[in-house]
C-alpha cells in the first residue's frame, strides 16, 4: 500500500542522513518505526538507557548512596567478571 506523508524539512533531512549512515531505505526505516510505535515492539536498549537502568547515570548522592560513580562502575565490572576484591 502506498501512503504519502508530508515531513517537515528538518525531519526529512534527518531521515535522509540516517538512511545514508545505516544504508537503509526510507521505507524500511519508516515501516520499522511505525511497527515499534503501533505494535509495541521494542528495539535493543541504547547504551545510555542501559547505563541509566544500571544506575550509572543520574543523581547518586542520596540517602544511603555514598559510592561515587567510579566506585559503582568498578564494582559492577568486578561483579561481571567474578572478581571479589578491589585493587
C-alpha positions, 0 to 999 in steps of 0.5 A, a space after each residue: 500500500 502506498 501512503 504519502 506523508 508530508 515531513 517537515 524539512 528538518 525531519 526529512 533531512 534527518 531521515 535522509 542522513 540516517 538512511 545514508 549512515 545505516 544504508 537503509 531505505 526510507 521505507 524500511 526505516 519508516 515501516 520499522 518505526 511505525 511497527 515499534 510505535 503501533 505494535 509495541 515492539 521494542 528495539 535493543 536498549 541504547 547504551 545510555 538507557 542501559 547505563 541509566 537502568 544500571 544506575 550509572 547515570 543520574 543523581 547518586 548522592 542520596 540517602 544511603 548512596 555514598 559510592 561515587 560513580 567510579 566506585 559503582 562502575 568498578 564494582 559492577 565490572 568486578 561483579 561481571 567478571 567474578 572478581 571479589 576484591 578491589 585493587 
